[in-house]
Each structure stands twice: as C-alpha cells, then as structure tokens.
Amino acid sequence: MKTVVIGVGNVYRRDDGAGVAVAEALRPRVPAGVDVVACENEPSRLLDAWEGADAVFVVDAVSSGGTPGALHRFDAAVTALPAGVFRSSTHAFGVGDTIELGRALGRLPSYVVVYGIEASDFTSGEQLTPAVAAALDGVVDTLLAEIEEVTCTSAR
C-alpha cells in the first residue's frame, strides 16, 4: 500500500506554515514506505503528490473560529471539506477545491484524511504562534497512530 503524507502551507505566513512544519517533524518518524511531502506551492499540486497513492493524509492550517492549535479531522474520501474552513492559496484554489477536482477527475485516492490545525495568524512572518507551535507534537503523534493503523490493517 502506498501511503503519502502531505503538509500544505506557506512558511512565510506564520500559522499557514503549520502543515509544512508537521510534515518536517513527521518525516524522520514515519514507517518505511510512507512518503512525506511538503507542498508550499499551489494546492492543485496535491494531485501530483498523491498520484498512485492508496492512502493520503493532508495537513493544513484552518480558520474556523475555533481555539488556536485545535486539531480537526475530516474524512475527505467520504464527503467534501466544509466550505470556508480551509483557506485558499494566493491563486484562490485551496485544498478543498483540489480534493473535489481530484474526485471529479477520478484521481482521488480511496483513503483521504485531512487534518486541519486551527490557526490564528496568517500575516507575514516565519514563526508559528505559540498555540500552534505547542500543538505540533500532538498532531504528529495523532498522525503517526493513524498511519500505523492504516498501514498495518492493509498489510493483513
């Protein structure tokens, strides 16, 4: 089973870089055979990043009005992501749009889970806010547990 983890974001927009930070922290800890990709460009590049994957985990910053650092989990293989939660990129094409495009084109893997980290600051700067930075270890641990469950279940 091919499994891919994709961290999405802009590391020069404070909390928007949370997905990329999770990918970088996760990379040395994933089981063999799991690819970890940082997607700092247009989210439409996700289509290429998950090409041929059976299971995909996408991590991105969200803005739903919740508590900064809170973790949201969405099963995107089953239903569309909630409108307005995931920010669009500078080209107005976001993670949710890309997932729906992949679904329409028949290029969406059968297992797609999106983790959203509640953000509070998308202004210019390279540092995550303290609440988002403090949440990263928990997000990495949660992702590792689910990756392990998915990859072990499929190996049986």
N, C-alpha and C positions, 0 to 999 in steps of 0.2 A: 504494500500500500504506500503510495506516495503522499506524504504529508508536508504541507507548506505553512509556515507562519509568516505573515506579512505585517510589519509595523509601518503605519502610514503617518505622515505628518511633515511639518516644516520646522526644522530645528531652530530656525531664526525667528519663530513666532511663539516664544515661551511655551505655554502648555500645549500648543499644537504639536510640539515635538514629542509628546508622551508616547505615542505608538512606536516611534523610531527608538526611543530610549528603552522601551520594553524589549524590542527586537534585539538590541545590542546586549542587554543584560541576559536575555534568554539564550542567545547564540551558543555560548560555551556549555550550556546545561542541557540541551535537548538530546534525546536519544539518537543514536546513529541512524542515518537515513531520513531525518527530518531537516528540511531546508528552512533557513530563516533569511528573510529578505527585508531590507529597509526600502520603502517606497517614498522617497522625498519629492517625487515629481507628481505630475498629473495622476490622480487616482485611476484614470482609464487604463493606466499601465498595469493595473491589477490583472486584467485579462491575460496578459502575457506571463505575469508572475505565477499565476495558478494553473497555467496550461499543463494538462496531463495529470493534475493532482486529483486524488480521491478525497482527501480531507484538507480543508483550508481553515485557518484561523486568521482573522484580520483584527488588528488592534489600532484604534484611533482615538483621538480626543473627541469628546462630545460636549454639547452645550444645551442641556435640557432644563437648566434652572435648579438642578439638584446640588447636593453638597460636594464641593470640590474634592476630588480624589475618590469619589464613589465609583464603583465598578458596575457597569451594565452589561448584560449578556443577551445576545439576540441570535436566534436560530434562523439565519437568512436563507437556508435551503427550503424552509417551510413557508416563510412569509416575508414580505417586503419590510425593510427597516422603517421605523417611524419617521415620518416627514419632519424636517426641521431640527432633528437631534444632531445629525452629523453635518458638519459644516462643508460647504462646497469649497473647492480649491479656487485659486485666483481666476480660473477659466470657467467657473460656475458648474463644474461637473464633479460630483462628490462620490463617496464610497457607495452610498445607496443607489445612485444613478448607475454606477458601474456594475453593481450586482444585478440590477434589473436589466441592463443591457446584456450582461452575460446570460441571464435567464432567457431573454428573448432570442438570443443567437444560439442557444443550446450549448453555451460554453461555461455554464456554471457547474462546478463540481457537485457531487451528490451530498457532500457534508460541508456546510459553510457556517461557521460560527463567528460572529463579530463581537468583540469586546470593546466597549466604549468606556473611557476614563473621563469622568466629569472634570471639565477644565473651568478655569475662571479668568484666565488672562491670555489673550491672543495677540497682544501688542508685540512690537519689535523687541527682541532680546533673546539670548541663548539659554537662560536659566529657567527651569520649571519652577512654578510657585511651590512653596513649602508643602502644601497639602497634596499636590500631585506627586511631587518627588517622594513624599513619605508613603504613598500608595503603591509605588512601583514594585517593591519586593513582594507584596501580597498578590499583585496582578501576575507577576512571573510565577509564583507558586501555584496559583489557581490554574494558569495556562498549562504548566508542566503536568499537573494532575490530570487535566482533561486530555492532553496529548497522550499521556501514558495509557489512559483508559481507552482511547480510540485506537491507538496503535496495537495495544495488547489484545483487544477484542477482535480486531481484524486478523490478527496472526493465528487465531484459534481455528 
